[in-house]
Structures are given as C-alpha cells and as structure tokens.
Amino acid sequence: MLTGEYQHAVDAKGRLNVPARLREELGDRFVVTKGLDGCLFVYSYPEWERILEKLRQLPLSTGRNLKRFLASGAAEVEVDKQGRILIPPSLRAWAKLEKDVVVAGVIDRAEIWNRAAWEEGPTQIGADEIALEMEQLGF
C-alpha cells in the first residue's frame, strides 16, 4: 500500500529521488503518467497492467478520451543507483514541476505534485467535505 507525504526536489535534469518507502511498493521500474488535478500518477507495473486491462475493455465510443489521456502520457521509468527517476519533460510541463515537489502515496498509486499546487489544492479539503465522503462510503 502506498501512503505518506514526502517533500522532495526535482533537479535541473528532471530527476526526482523517489522515497525509499514508496520504492519498496513500486519496484525498480514503474509507470508515470498524466494525472488529475494537475499532478502525475505513478503506478507499479502490476497496477498499471490492471488499468490497461480495464481500458482495453472500454468501447471506443466511451473510452477513447480516457485511453488517450492515460496511455499517451505514460512513461516507463527506472530507478537509478541513487534512487532517482528521470521524469520526461512533457510530464514535468503537464504537472508544472520545477523544483519543489510533493510525492504522496494514495493507496494504489503515488502522485507527484508541484509543492505550491499541493498546498493550495488537495490539502485544503475541509473536515465537513471529508466527513460527508466518509459517510457516503459507510465509514
């Protein structure tokens, strides 16, 4: 399970040190793709294969945009000896990653956020919104 929030930096070459705890779950090779809300989604290979299988089953009429969004932006990355991955320039641009980033574990995936966007966006959910979602899910 991928959990936790980690403050990191992307270097001038676009490399990011992946937190060791997340690397344990993701492995040495995994997939980074465009995510929602302006972040990047990071999937282990087994999880990515599950997503691809679901996408394959979607009819063209209803699944083409989702297929394009997730698959065209996907990049296979490999962890180097220093624990870093190279994030392709197109994905760095998509998520507006310059230097300071947050890597967050979100149960079945990790997310990579521009730190300012992280602090202004998903971390600002109010207690009432969280309580309503928990209630709707039967917590």
Secondary structure, DSSP 8 states (H G I E B T S, - for coil): -EEEEEEEEB-TTSEEE--HHHHHHH-SEEEEEE-GGG-EEEEEHHHHHHHHHHHHHS-HHHHHHHHHHHHHT-EEEE--TTSEEE--HHHHHHTT-SSEEEEEEEES-EEEEEHHHHHHTGGG--HHHHHHHHHHTT-
